[in-house]
Amino acid sequence: MITFPKSYDTEIHTQYPVILFLHSMEERGTDVRVLLQNPAGEGNGIAPYALQNEYECITVTPLCPQKSYWPRLTKKLNLLFTDIVSAYRVKKQNIYVTGVSMGGMGVWSLSMKYPHWFAAIAPISGGIYFPYMRENIAAIKDIPVWGFHDRYDPSIPLSKEQGTIDRLRKAGTVGNIQFPKKASITFMRKYSAMENCFPGS
């Protein structure tokens, strides 16, 4: 699902920021309507807000195949970005990625493999699960990170995201890291990253 600001068709010389949202495991499949339904109760993501509000950015919410995971699809996501940048008026220095749960894992894996795309990342209840990925953590040491994690998360423990943040700091990050450890599930269910995530984009 791709949304555009209302001004896209009239401001023909304007380039726009892009925000990519990677959904959680429960939304996998082929039915795009599920992106508006929040079946896991983990946050609506970007699509409902983009459709109801006048965001001055392009939003992209792909669907993960039923039997796959975002960390396995980084090459396809890279191709998706290549197509989007080629087809639309994208402000290349303002491309962002956010995602929740499995999508948060995808944020880490995608940004580490293709760091040149992103001005900042916002992983939500994710973390790095695969040891081979940890070797690439230094690739994003210059990228600002705004991470959140429910301290009572039943699916992905806080320690996974905290460990990722710790490794990033150990790698000598010079990017700005914001990681409030006490985010609750109540906060997560009100997740509307597009309202506050990347001000001034």
Secondary structure, DSSP 8 states (H G I E B T S, - for coil): -EE--GGGGT-TT--EEEEEEE--GGG-SS-GGGGGT-TTSS---SHHHHHHS--SSEEE-----TT--GGG-HHHHHHHHHHHHHHS-EEEEEEEEEEETHHHHHHHHHHHH-GGG-SEEEEES-----HHHHTTGGGGTTS-EE-B--TT-SSS-HHHHHHHHHHHHHTT--S-EE--TT--HHHHHT--HHHHSSTT-
